[in-house]
Amino acid sequence: MTRLASVLLAFALIAAACGGEEATLAGYEIEPDPAVGTYSLPAVNQAGGDFDFRADDDEILMVYFAFTNCPDFCPTTLADTRIALNELGARADEVDVAVVTIDPDRDTAEILTNYVETFIADATALRTEDQTLLRETAFAFGADYRIVTDDAGEIEVGHTTNLFAVDDTGSLVLTWPFGVTTDDIVNDLTILLDRTQA
């Protein structure tokens, strides 16, 4: 074995002994983690009542702000979330999903429930007509939305397309931008669950 090869092997062994590189997240973290666990919104399916933005112990909660008339971002994100949970396997039981409508005037409880459960059967659908509470909650996540009626009377909605992860302390621990792959979501969820359960 050459001297160079011996040196490279030594470095490889040291790296392995030290645990190698730290796992990389595809989503991004905000420091310090925004606290969203103090916020809650009414659930219109499942058990109903107020839903706190806090994962169950040792679990992760995925949160998405959406509207049922969304032609592209929302159905794509929710479909990708469903695929990621399927790929996560048994650990999918450690991840919950909550979907908040930003368009409660059109998204009735029944419409929202049917929409959300079409993508993820056990997801929680959240809806409030209290616009102040809705906007404050969205802002806590770093999300925003805008609903206007154009000159032709058509309703136009713009909204943040990020998907969020919350831990069992009610901290927003990760934000996924639109377009992140399902493989990346699975990898990130695995890392977050391992961190939470460490």
Backbone as ProteinMPNN parsed JSONL, in Angstrom:
{"seq_chain_A": "MTRLASVLLAFALIAAACGGEEATLAGYEIEPDPAVGTYSLPAVNQAGGDFDFRADDDEILMVYFAFTNCPDFCPTTLADTRIALNELGARADEVDVAVVTIDPDRDTAEILTNYVETFIADATALRTEDQTLLRETAFAFGADYRIVTDDAGEIEVGHTTNLFAVDDTGSLVLTWPFGVTTDDIVNDLTILLDRTQA", "coords_chain_A": {"N_chain_A": [[0.858, -1.194, 0.0], [0.598, 2.171, -0.882], [2.05, 5.207, 0.474], [0.301, 7.424, 0.25], [-2.165, 6.151, -0.109], [-2.388, 4.899, 2.36], [-2.611, 7.099, 4.067], [-5.039, 8.206, 3.167], [-6.785, 6.104, 3.81], [-6.556, 6.142, 6.571], [-7.714, 8.629, 7.165], [-10.313, 8.084, 6.317], [-11.086, 6.108, 8.136], [-11.018, 7.576, 10.512], [-13.04, 9.441, 10.018], [-15.227, 7.726, 9.87], [-15.233, 6.748, 12.475], [-15.913, 9.016, 13.843], [-18.484, 9.346, 13.14], [-18.976, 10.28, 10.628], [-20.305, 12.445, 8.017], [-22.779, 14.843, 8.981], [-26.259, 14.234, 8.721], [-28.015, 15.575, 5.952], [-30.535, 17.967, 5.483], [-33.259, 18.466, 3.265], [-35.219, 20.367, 3.39], [-35.505, 23.648, 4.943], [-34.192, 25.135, 7.926], [-35.148, 27.405, 10.514], [-33.611, 29.663, 12.639], [-33.991, 31.151, 15.805], [-36.109, 28.208, 16.291], [-39.362, 28.847, 15.172], [-42.105, 29.326, 17.4], [-45.057, 27.632, 17.323], [-46.875, 26.218, 18.668], [-48.628, 27.386, 20.454], [-50.786, 28.186, 19.075], [-54.051, 27.453, 17.816], [-56.661, 25.904, 15.895], [-60.067, 25.381, 14.792], [-60.999, 22.001, 14.281], [-62.565, 20.297, 11.668], [-63.127, 17.759, 11.067], [-62.373, 14.359, 11.968], [-62.041, 14.111, 15.442], [-63.007, 16.571, 15.948], [-63.35, 19.804, 17.599], [-60.897, 22.098, 19.08], [-57.732, 22.279, 17.525], [-54.431, 21.864, 18.344], [-51.307, 23.17, 17.256], [-49.124, 21.188, 17.549], [-47.102, 18.402, 17.682], [-47.815, 14.955, 18.564], [-46.321, 13.222, 21.356], [-42.935, 12.493, 20.685], [-43.347, 12.508, 17.965], [-44.026, 13.827, 14.612], [-45.616, 16.624, 13.158], [-47.082, 17.478, 10.161], [-47.862, 20.403, 8.381], [-50.04, 22.225, 6.29], [-51.069, 25.035, 4.438], [-53.861, 25.677, 2.563], [-56.244, 25.652, -0.214], [-59.348, 24.498, -1.518], [-60.02, 24.98, -4.166], [-57.692, 25.299, -5.467], [-55.653, 25.04, -8.291], [-53.207, 23.793, -8.776], [-50.689, 23.954, -7.008], [-51.6, 23.103, -4.404], [-52.994, 20.506, -4.725], [-50.832, 19.078, -5.785], [-48.87, 19.219, -3.755], [-50.206, 17.93, -1.618], [-50.635, 15.41, -2.728], [-47.987, 14.602, -3.057], [-47.255, 14.527, -0.389], [-48.826, 12.404, 0.536], [-47.661, 10.288, -0.959], [-45.059, 10.355, 0.094], [-45.542, 9.63, 2.766], [-46.479, 7.054, 2.386], [-44.138, 5.895, 1.409], [-42.593, 6.111, 3.637], [-43.241, 4.042, 5.217], [-43.698, 1.917, 8.057], [-43.122, 3.919, 9.874], [-44.729, 5.996, 9.24], [-46.867, 6.092, 10.894], [-46.013, 7.677, 12.903], [-46.262, 10.22, 12.12], [-48.34, 12.972, 11.703], [-50.822, 14.786, 9.811], [-51.968, 18.023, 9.072], [-54.288, 20.15, 7.526], [-54.928, 23.408, 6.635], [-57.526, 25.523, 5.668], [-57.327, 28.428, 3.691], [-59.328, 29.737, 2.59], [-62.037, 30.036, 3.732], [-64.606, 30.961, 3.102], [-65.468, 29.745, 0.776], [-64.666, 27.132, 1.176], [-66.393, 25.031, 2.766], [-67.07, 23.169, 5.804], [-67.738, 20.543, 5.07], [-66.908, 20.376, 2.366], [-64.154, 20.887, 2.633], [-63.35, 18.775, 4.325], [-63.905, 16.488, 2.72], [-62.137, 16.993, 0.618], [-59.558, 17.051, 1.838], [-59.422, 14.483, 3.009], [-59.526, 12.908, 0.776], [-56.977, 12.933, -0.181], [-55.343, 12.264, 2.081], [-56.346, 10.056, 4.284], [-56.521, 10.08, 7.119], [-55.879, 12.632, 7.831], [-56.092, 15.865, 9.439], [-58.558, 18.288, 9.033], [-58.69, 21.758, 9.01], [-60.471, 24.685, 9.852], [-61.486, 28.062, 10.031], [-63.597, 30.892, 10.451], [-62.765, 33.168, 11.504], [-60.989, 35.674, 10.575], [-58.869, 37.166, 11.587], [-57.635, 35.459, 13.454], [-56.958, 33.362, 11.709], [-55.117, 34.596, 9.967], [-53.121, 35.416, 11.781], [-52.253, 32.937, 12.671], [-51.27, 31.777, 10.31], [-49.187, 33.595, 9.766], [-47.51, 33.035, 11.913], [-46.318, 30.729, 11.09], [-44.887, 31.672, 9.025], [-46.253, 31.925, 6.732], [-48.377, 33.24, 4.127], [-51.235, 34.764, 2.558], [-53.558, 35.796, -0.006], [-56.633, 36.98, -1.051], [-58.614, 37.997, -3.649], [-61.122, 39.635, -5.625], [-61.469, 39.81, -9.044], [-62.002, 42.156, -11.824], [-63.805, 40.861, -13.416], [-65.275, 39.442, -11.693], [-64.204, 37.1, -10.831], [-62.676, 34.992, -8.41], [-59.505, 35.314, -7.097], [-56.727, 33.689, -5.764], [-53.796, 33.897, -3.918], [-51.039, 32.316, -2.386], [-48.698, 31.218, 0.151], [-46.669, 28.479, -0.605], [-45.347, 26.634, 0.893], [-44.568, 23.689, 2.827], [-44.851, 22.506, 6.132], [-43.084, 21.368, 9.104], [-43.68, 20.34, 12.39], [-42.646, 19.873, 15.747], [-42.927, 17.908, 18.849], [-42.792, 19.817, 20.794], [-44.07, 21.945, 19.891], [-42.652, 23.495, 18.162], [-41.677, 24.963, 15.099], [-39.895, 23.129, 13.056], [-38.929, 22.593, 10.533], [-39.068, 23.679, 7.135], [-40.423, 23.017, 4.032], [-39.859, 23.956, 0.741], [-42.006, 24.466, -2.124], [-41.962, 21.843, -4.49], [-39.97, 20.196, -3.555], [-38.647, 16.912, -3.52], [-40.383, 13.74, -3.13], [-38.764, 11.759, -2.101], [-36.873, 13.283, -0.74], [-38.502, 14.407, 1.218], [-39.202, 12.12, 2.67], [-36.66, 11.343, 3.605], [-36.035, 13.603, 5.18], [-38.111, 13.521, 7.097], [-37.46, 11.157, 8.394], [-35.009, 11.856, 9.559], [-35.886, 13.933, 11.25], [-37.677, 12.579, 12.949], [-35.911, 10.802, 14.186], [-34.323, 12.633, 15.569], [-36.202, 13.768, 17.3], [-36.868, 11.605, 18.85], [-34.545, 10.946, 20.073]], "CA_chain_A": [[0.0, 0.0, 0.0], [1.395, 3.387, -0.953], [1.891, 6.133, 1.609], [-0.914, 8.209, 0.025], [-3.322, 5.291, 0.152], [-2.449, 4.695, 3.808], [-3.123, 8.334, 4.668], [-6.464, 8.311, 2.831], [-7.482, 5.094, 4.593], [-6.583, 6.621, 7.953], [-8.734, 9.68, 7.242], [-11.623, 7.447, 6.173], [-11.389, 5.443, 9.396], [-11.309, 8.623, 11.497], [-14.362, 9.987, 9.705], [-16.217, 6.723, 10.24], [-15.268, 6.687, 13.936], [-16.562, 10.229, 14.342], [-19.866, 9.373, 12.711], [-19.082, 10.768, 9.259], [-20.98, 13.725, 7.841], [-24.111, 14.957, 9.558], [-27.31, 14.087, 7.717], [-28.419, 16.843, 5.365], [-31.966, 18.151, 5.276], [-33.634, 19.15, 2.021], [-35.948, 21.557, 3.829], [-34.635, 24.584, 5.654], [-34.482, 25.412, 9.326], [-35.079, 28.802, 10.925], [-33.066, 29.77, 14.002], [-34.475, 29.99, 16.551], [-37.326, 27.604, 15.762], [-40.582, 29.583, 15.524], [-43.032, 28.606, 18.275], [-46.416, 27.661, 16.779], [-47.705, 25.353, 19.497], [-49.624, 28.136, 21.217], [-51.898, 28.467, 18.18], [-54.97, 26.342, 17.561], [-57.778, 26.2, 15.006], [-61.103, 24.344, 14.874], [-60.962, 20.855, 13.378], [-63.922, 20.047, 11.153], [-63.278, 16.305, 10.897], [-61.802, 13.579, 13.07], [-62.791, 14.275, 16.686], [-63.483, 17.943, 16.062], [-62.757, 20.606, 18.664], [-59.722, 22.883, 18.708], [-56.54, 21.486, 17.206], [-53.19, 22.574, 18.657], [-50.197, 22.911, 16.336], [-48.091, 20.523, 18.343], [-47.125, 16.965, 17.408], [-47.882, 14.063, 19.712], [-44.995, 12.919, 21.901], [-41.983, 11.766, 19.844], [-43.843, 12.443, 16.597], [-43.924, 15.032, 13.793], [-46.86, 17.092, 12.552], [-46.915, 18.219, 8.916], [-48.934, 21.397, 8.268], [-50.104, 22.879, 4.987], [-52.125, 26.026, 4.257], [-54.327, 25.358, 1.224], [-57.66, 25.909, -0.502], [-59.79, 23.375, -2.34], [-60.105, 25.373, -5.573], [-56.328, 25.462, -5.976], [-55.515, 24.191, -9.474], [-51.903, 23.18, -8.996], [-49.782, 23.766, -5.873], [-52.185, 22.343, -3.292], [-53.124, 19.066, -4.991], [-49.507, 18.481, -5.98], [-48.23, 19.071, -2.447], [-50.897, 16.91, -0.828], [-50.355, 14.114, -3.345], [-46.603, 14.272, -2.709], [-47.246, 14.175, 1.038], [-49.361, 11.04, 0.627], [-46.64, 9.371, -1.469], [-43.961, 10.323, 1.066], [-45.974, 8.846, 3.928], [-46.489, 5.64, 1.969], [-42.749, 5.448, 1.303], [-42.01, 6.098, 4.978], [-43.531, 2.729, 5.782], [-44.281, 1.823, 9.395], [-42.908, 5.164, 10.623], [-45.784, 6.956, 8.89], [-47.752, 6.185, 12.063], [-45.435, 8.675, 13.807], [-46.422, 11.517, 11.459], [-49.714, 13.418, 11.468], [-50.946, 15.847, 8.813], [-53.073, 18.965, 9.264], [-54.46, 21.049, 6.389], [-55.7, 24.598, 7.006], [-58.019, 26.271, 4.522], [-57.184, 29.886, 3.732], [-60.494, 30.224, 1.842], [-63.191, 29.444, 4.417], [-65.877, 31.371, 2.501], [-65.866, 28.721, -0.204], [-64.367, 25.806, 1.717], [-67.222, 24.662, 3.912], [-66.525, 22.041, 6.561], [-67.921, 19.313, 4.299], [-66.037, 20.427, 1.182], [-62.765, 20.763, 3.079], [-63.14, 17.417, 4.822], [-63.841, 15.568, 1.578], [-60.923, 17.29, -0.138], [-58.377, 16.621, 2.596], [-59.424, 13.034, 3.211], [-59.271, 12.272, -0.516], [-55.528, 12.78, -0.286], [-54.789, 11.578, 3.26], [-57.583, 9.688, 4.964], [-56.552, 10.401, 8.547], [-55.416, 14.005, 8.063], [-57.033, 16.756, 10.123], [-58.954, 19.458, 8.251], [-58.864, 22.887, 9.922], [-61.187, 25.796, 9.223], [-62.06, 29.087, 10.889], [-64.079, 32.091, 9.769], [-62.121, 34.277, 12.196], [-59.882, 36.04, 9.695], [-57.727, 37.621, 12.393], [-56.978, 34.251, 13.97], [-56.386, 32.631, 10.586], [-53.93, 35.295, 9.465], [-52.089, 35.345, 12.814], [-51.724, 31.572, 12.671], [-50.456, 31.632, 9.098], [-47.974, 34.397, 9.943], [-46.636, 32.346, 12.869], [-45.582, 29.736, 10.305], [-44.196, 32.326, 7.926], [-47.111, 31.767, 5.558], [-49.213, 34.39, 3.809], [-52.217, 34.496, 1.502], [-54.284, 36.968, -0.486], [-57.823, 36.605, -1.816], [-59.219, 39.184, -4.252], [-62.064, 39.409, -6.719], [-61.055, 40.656, -10.156], [-63.054, 42.952, -12.456], [-64.795, 39.958, -14.014], [-65.971, 38.747, -10.619], [-63.52, 35.85, -10.517], [-61.884, 35.022, -7.184], [-58.106, 34.939, -7.285], [-56.077, 33.388, -4.487], [-52.357, 33.689, -3.897], [-50.668, 31.85, -1.048], [-47.419, 30.555, 0.367], [-46.819, 27.077, -0.99], [-44.463, 25.803, 1.716], [-45.064, 22.638, 3.704], [-44.149, 22.727, 7.401], [-42.975, 20.282, 10.072], [-43.726, 20.805, 13.779], [-42.325, 18.772, 16.658], [-43.81, 17.739, 20.001], [-42.724, 20.993, 21.667], [-44.78, 23.024, 19.216], [-41.684, 24.297, 17.415], [-41.599, 24.761, 13.658], [-38.522, 22.657, 12.937], [-38.483, 22.489, 9.149], [-39.948, 24.196, 6.088], [-40.111, 22.509, 2.695], [-40.389, 24.767, -0.355], [-42.716, 23.702, -3.134], [-41.108, 21.193, -5.471], [-39.05, 19.239, -2.95], [-39.049, 15.578, -3.953], [-40.923, 12.869, -2.082], [-37.621, 11.084, -1.46], [-36.297, 14.233, 0.209], [-39.425, 14.516, 2.354], [-39.029, 10.895, 3.453], [-35.367, 11.445, 4.279], [-36.131, 14.631, 6.22], [-38.975, 13.026, 8.173], [-36.689, 10.154, 9.137], [-34.051, 12.598, 10.386], [-36.62, 14.674, 12.295], [-38.186, 11.61, 13.919], [-34.758, 10.324, 14.965], [-33.945, 13.732, 16.479], [-37.247, 13.925, 18.311], [-36.904, 10.415, 19.71], [-33.216, 10.713, 20.638]], "C_chain_A": [[0.891, 1.24, 0.0], [1.138, 4.258, 0.253], [0.599, 6.953, 1.478], [-2.159, 7.397, 0.341], [-3.492, 5.063, 1.648], [-3.028, 5.912, 4.511], [-4.619, 8.477, 4.415], [-7.289, 7.313, 3.637], [-7.611, 5.537, 6.043], [-7.655, 7.697, 8.124], [-10.143, 9.096, 7.162], [-12.049, 6.78, 7.472], [-11.731, 6.447, 10.494], [-12.706, 9.182, 11.283], [-15.457, 9.019, 10.121], [-16.364, 6.656, 11.748], [-15.997, 7.874, 14.525], [-18.006, 10.348, 13.878], [-20.05, 9.921, 11.309], [-19.789, 12.101, 9.209], [-22.359, 13.7, 8.485], [-25.138, 14.894, 8.446], [-27.784, 15.468, 7.258], [-29.914, 16.868, 5.127], [-32.216, 18.878, 3.965], [-34.43, 20.418, 2.324], [-35.001, 22.485, 4.563], [-35.152, 24.863, 7.063], [-34.336, 26.905, 9.598], [-34.591, 28.831, 12.368], [-33.416, 31.119, 14.61], [-35.768, 29.454, 15.939], [-38.545, 28.436, 16.152], [-41.512, 28.719, 16.382], [-44.447, 28.751, 17.723], [-47.393, 26.863, 17.639], [-48.751, 26.062, 20.325], [-50.85, 28.469, 20.368], [-52.768, 27.225, 18.012], [-56.102, 26.828, 16.665], [-58.812, 25.089, 15.119], [-60.899, 23.242, 13.827], [-62.392, 20.556, 12.937], [-64.13, 18.573, 10.815], [-62.602, 15.62, 12.073], [-62.661, 13.779, 14.323], [-63.366, 15.671, 16.843], [-62.792, 18.675, 17.201], [-61.566, 21.39, 18.166], [-58.508, 21.978, 18.544], [-55.311, 22.331, 17.459], [-52.094, 22.187, 17.658], [-48.992, 22.411, 17.118], [-48.202, 19.028, 18.055], [-47.33, 16.184, 18.697], [-46.456, 13.739, 20.16], [-44.182, 12.057, 20.939], [-42.438, 11.63, 18.392], [-43.634, 13.78, 15.881], [-45.297, 15.349, 13.211], [-46.515, 17.881, 11.291], [-48.121, 19.142, 8.735], [-48.862, 22.061, 6.902], [-51.296, 23.824, 4.943], [-52.573, 25.96, 2.798], [-55.731, 25.915, 0.982], [-58.098, 24.926, -1.578], [-59.916, 23.71, -3.824], [-58.731, 25.572, -6.208], [-56.1, 24.515, -7.151], [-54.208, 23.408, -9.556], [-51.102, 22.899, -7.725], [-50.364, 22.855, -4.79], [-52.352, 20.858, -3.612], [-51.776, 18.371, -5.193], [-48.83, 18.22, -4.639], [-48.882, 17.976, -1.618], [-50.688, 15.52, -1.409], [-48.933, 13.67, -3.015], [-46.48, 13.867, -1.242], [-47.75, 12.754, 1.236], [-48.319, 10.022, 0.161], [-45.495, 9.223, -0.466], [-44.331, 9.485, 2.287], [-46.029, 7.359, 3.586], [-45.074, 5.085, 1.919], [-42.068, 5.374, 2.668], [-42.269, 4.774, 5.696], [-44.159, 2.804, 7.162], [-44.155, 3.125, 10.179], [-43.932, 6.24, 10.267], [-46.778, 7.116, 10.036], [-47.264, 7.231, 13.055], [-45.54, 10.088, 13.232], [-47.907, 11.801, 11.256], [-49.688, 14.563, 10.464], [-52.161, 16.709, 9.136], [-53.099, 19.924, 8.08], [-55.405, 22.17, 6.79], [-56.222, 25.253, 5.734], [-57.803, 27.768, 4.741], [-58.368, 30.558, 3.042], [-61.78, 29.68, 2.463], [-64.542, 29.86, 3.835], [-66.378, 30.339, 1.5], [-65.645, 27.305, 0.307], [-65.2, 25.547, 2.961], [-66.574, 23.478, 4.623], [-66.608, 20.749, 5.752], [-66.99, 19.264, 3.081], [-64.58, 20.2, 1.582], [-62.459, 19.352, 3.544], [-62.994, 16.427, 3.674], [-62.544, 15.746, 0.799], [-59.693, 16.728, 0.568], [-58.305, 15.107, 2.694], [-59.279, 12.258, 1.909], [-57.781, 12.016, -0.682], [-54.969, 11.937, 0.847], [-55.953, 11.302, 4.209], [-57.65, 10.121, 6.423], [-56.003, 11.796, 8.857], [-56.511, 14.814, 8.752], [-57.287, 17.985, 9.259], [-59.302, 20.59, 9.209], [-59.494, 24.074, 9.191], [-61.686, 26.767, 10.289], [-62.527, 30.244, 10.027], [-63.54, 33.349, 10.44], [-60.868, 34.664, 11.415], [-58.653, 36.531, 10.463], [-56.94, 36.436, 12.918], [-56.287, 33.491, 12.848], [-55.091, 33.283, 10.111], [-52.801, 35.248, 10.495], [-51.437, 33.957, 12.846], [-50.819, 31.344, 11.467], [-49.126, 32.371, 9.253], [-46.996, 33.723, 10.896], [-45.777, 31.298, 12.158], [-44.707, 30.381, 9.23], [-44.96, 32.198, 6.627], [-47.959, 33.017, 5.364], [-50.189, 33.988, 2.701], [-52.95, 35.782, 1.163], [-55.442, 36.491, -1.351], [-58.477, 37.882, -2.328], [-60.202, 38.754, -5.33], [-61.708, 40.365, -7.849], [-62.259, 41.365, -10.786], [-64.148, 42.092, -13.074], [-65.571, 39.173, -12.963], [-65.363, 37.41, -10.255], [-62.664, 36.013, -9.262], [-60.476, 34.519, -7.482], [-57.448, 34.774, -5.92], [-54.58, 33.201, -4.713], [-51.965, 33.254, -2.496], [-49.274, 31.252, -1.035], [-47.603, 29.067, 0.123], [-45.928, 26.139, -0.182], [-45.241, 24.774, 2.524], [-44.21, 22.684, 4.964], [-44.13, 21.477, 8.268], [-42.859, 20.859, 11.477], [-43.437, 19.623, 14.698], [-43.247, 18.768, 17.875], [-43.665, 18.848, 21.046], [-43.509, 22.163, 21.071], [-43.852, 23.956, 18.467], [-41.732, 23.94, 15.936], [-40.156, 24.41, 13.331], [-38.017, 22.563, 11.499], [-39.548, 23.037, 8.204], [-39.482, 23.637, 4.755], [-40.674, 23.461, 1.647], [-41.111, 23.878, -1.355], [-41.719, 23.095, -4.125], [-40.097, 20.233, -4.886], [-39.548, 17.831, -3.283], [-39.606, 14.754, -2.794], [-39.805, 12.121, -1.368], [-36.976, 11.992, -0.42], [-37.189, 14.39, 1.435], [-39.279, 13.303, 3.263], [-37.732, 10.95, 4.252], [-35.429, 12.447, 5.43], [-36.984, 14.17, 7.392], [-38.242, 11.993, 9.032], [-35.696, 10.833, 10.075], [-34.76, 13.294, 11.539], [-37.158, 13.732, 13.357], [-37.046, 11.086, 14.799], [-34.32, 11.384, 15.971], [-34.934, 13.83, 17.636], [-37.214, 12.783, 19.331], [-35.555, 10.125, 20.364], [-33.198, 10.991, 22.138]], "O_chain_A": [[1.826, 1.339, 0.794], [0.15, 4.086, 0.966], [-0.113, 7.157, 2.462], [-3.09, 7.888, 0.978], [-4.617, 5.037, 2.149], [-3.833, 5.783, 5.433], [-5.379, 8.824, 5.319], [-8.38, 7.646, 4.098], [-8.649, 5.333, 6.671], [-8.409, 7.686, 9.097], [-11.054, 9.554, 7.852], [-13.21, 6.863, 7.873], [-12.621, 6.205, 11.309], [-13.463, 9.376, 12.234], [-16.487, 9.426, 10.658], [-17.475, 6.524, 12.261], [-16.626, 7.766, 15.578], [-18.681, 11.331, 14.182], [-21.183, 10.019, 10.839], [-19.875, 12.811, 10.211], [-23.02, 12.663, 8.528], [-24.924, 15.432, 7.359], [-27.932, 16.394, 8.055], [-30.489, 15.901, 4.627], [-31.478, 19.792, 3.598], [-34.328, 21.414, 1.608], [-33.836, 22.154, 4.781], [-36.35, 24.831, 7.342], [-33.507, 27.581, 8.99], [-35.105, 28.103, 13.217], [-33.159, 32.147, 13.984], [-36.439, 30.145, 15.172], [-38.749, 28.707, 17.336], [-41.683, 27.528, 16.121], [-44.98, 29.859, 17.659], [-48.593, 26.838, 17.367], [-49.666, 25.425, 20.848], [-51.844, 28.978, 20.887], [-52.279, 26.096, 18.06], [-56.456, 28.007, 16.673], [-58.474, 23.969, 15.502], [-60.661, 23.517, 12.651], [-63.315, 20.564, 13.751], [-65.195, 18.189, 10.331], [-62.297, 16.268, 13.075], [-63.881, 13.63, 14.264], [-64.131, 15.927, 17.772], [-61.767, 18.219, 17.709], [-61.25, 21.362, 16.977], [-58.292, 21.044, 19.316], [-55.155, 23.397, 16.863], [-51.975, 21.025, 17.269], [-47.999, 23.113, 17.311], [-49.284, 18.453, 18.172], [-47.054, 16.684, 19.787], [-45.501, 13.961, 19.416], [-44.658, 11.037, 20.441], [-41.974, 10.745, 17.672], [-43.132, 14.739, 16.467], [-46.043, 14.45, 12.823], [-45.745, 18.841, 11.347], [-49.264, 18.72, 8.913], [-47.787, 22.412, 6.417], [-52.398, 23.466, 5.357], [-51.764, 26.162, 1.893], [-56.321, 26.557, 1.85], [-57.309, 24.561, -2.45], [-59.918, 22.804, -4.658], [-58.634, 25.974, -7.368], [-56.327, 23.312, -7.024], [-54.111, 22.455, -10.329], [-50.857, 21.739, -7.394], [-49.69, 21.94, -4.318], [-51.89, 20.02, -2.838], [-51.606, 17.212, -4.815], [-48.283, 17.141, -4.41], [-48.189, 17.181, -0.984], [-50.575, 14.549, -0.66], [-48.699, 12.496, -2.727], [-45.702, 12.979, -0.895], [-47.175, 11.986, 2.007], [-48.118, 9.001, 0.818], [-45.021, 8.117, -0.207], [-43.509, 8.714, 2.782], [-45.668, 6.513, 4.403], [-44.829, 3.951, 2.33], [-41.081, 4.658, 2.836], [-41.589, 4.439, 6.666], [-45.032, 3.633, 7.418], [-44.979, 3.41, 11.047], [-43.993, 7.279, 10.924], [-47.451, 8.141, 10.144], [-48.008, 7.632, 13.95], [-44.98, 11.035, 13.784], [-48.639, 10.976, 10.708], [-48.666, 15.225, 10.286], [-53.24, 16.198, 9.435], [-52.061, 20.449, 7.677], [-56.53, 21.927, 7.226], [-55.447, 25.515, 4.814], [-58.059, 28.3, 5.821], [-58.415, 31.781, 2.918], [-62.528, 28.952, 1.811], [-65.536, 29.169, 4.057], [-67.58, 30.096, 1.398], [-66.358, 26.381, -0.086], [-64.759, 25.814, 4.079], [-65.643, 22.863, 4.103], [-65.668, 19.954, 5.744], [-66.365, 18.24, 2.806], [-63.866, 19.422, 0.951], [-61.42, 18.793, 3.194], [-62.065, 15.62, 3.659], [-61.928, 14.769, 0.372], [-58.889, 16.017, -0.035], [-57.246, 14.516, 2.484], [-58.943, 11.074, 1.931], [-57.374, 11.004, -1.254], [-54.207, 11.0, 0.608], [-56.473, 12.213, 4.853], [-58.718, 10.488, 6.912], [-55.699, 12.104, 10.009], [-57.695, 14.49, 8.66], [-56.348, 18.642, 8.809], [-60.115, 20.41, 10.116], [-59.108, 24.417, 8.073], [-62.234, 26.358, 11.313], [-61.926, 30.542, 8.995], [-63.823, 34.463, 10.0], [-59.813, 34.05, 11.578], [-57.523, 36.326, 10.022], [-55.712, 36.414, 12.834], [-55.159, 33.026, 13.013], [-54.091, 32.603, 9.882], [-51.642, 35.06, 10.125], [-50.226, 33.83, 13.027], [-49.731, 30.783, 11.595], [-48.07, 31.839, 8.912], [-45.784, 33.826, 10.711], [-44.653, 31.017, 12.573], [-43.887, 29.71, 8.603], [-44.391, 32.344, 5.545], [-48.224, 33.758, 6.311], [-49.983, 32.994, 2.004], [-52.96, 36.733, 1.944], [-55.254, 35.695, -2.27], [-58.852, 38.75, -1.54], [-60.116, 37.651, -5.87], [-61.65, 41.578, -7.65], [-63.393, 41.196, -10.337], [-65.282, 42.542, -13.236], [-66.417, 38.343, -13.294], [-65.934, 36.662, -9.461], [-62.011, 37.04, -9.073], [-60.289, 33.44, -8.044], [-57.599, 35.618, -5.036], [-54.159, 32.444, -5.588], [-52.503, 33.77, -1.516], [-48.743, 30.838, -2.066], [-48.572, 28.466, 0.587], [-45.774, 24.971, -0.54], [-46.411, 24.967, 2.855], [-42.997, 22.878, 4.89], [-45.025, 20.635, 8.19], [-42.047, 21.75, 11.73], [-43.915, 18.513, 14.466], [-44.22, 19.52, 17.932], [-44.343, 18.821, 22.073], [-43.598, 23.234, 21.672], [-44.223, 25.091, 18.168], [-41.816, 22.768, 15.568], [-39.288, 25.283, 13.327], [-36.811, 22.465, 11.27], [-40.749, 22.887, 8.43], [-38.313, 23.758, 4.387], [-41.871, 23.746, 1.669], [-40.855, 22.676, -1.425], [-40.761, 23.747, -4.542], [-39.426, 19.519, -5.631], [-40.756, 17.597, -3.32], [-39.333, 15.037, -1.627], [-39.889, 11.877, -0.164], [-36.578, 11.535, 0.652], [-36.695, 14.493, 2.558], [-39.238, 13.44, 4.486], [-37.716, 10.637, 5.442], [-34.936, 12.174, 6.525], [-36.63, 14.396, 8.548], [-38.396, 11.97, 10.253], [-35.555, 10.443, 11.234], [-34.291, 13.251, 12.676], [-37.103, 14.047, 14.546], [-37.205, 10.945, 16.012], [-33.983, 11.055, 17.109], [-34.545, 13.958, 18.797], [-37.494, 12.977, 20.514], [-35.431, 9.165, 21.125], [-32.158, 10.846, 22.78]]}, "name": "protein", "num_of_chains": 1, "seq": "MTRLASVLLAFALIAAACGGEEATLAGYEIEPDPAVGTYSLPAVNQAGGDFDFRADDDEILMVYFAFTNCPDFCPTTLADTRIALNELGARADEVDVAVVTIDPDRDTAEILTNYVETFIADATALRTEDQTLLRETAFAFGADYRIVTDDAGEIEVGHTTNLFAVDDTGSLVLTWPFGVTTDDIVNDLTILLDRTQA"}
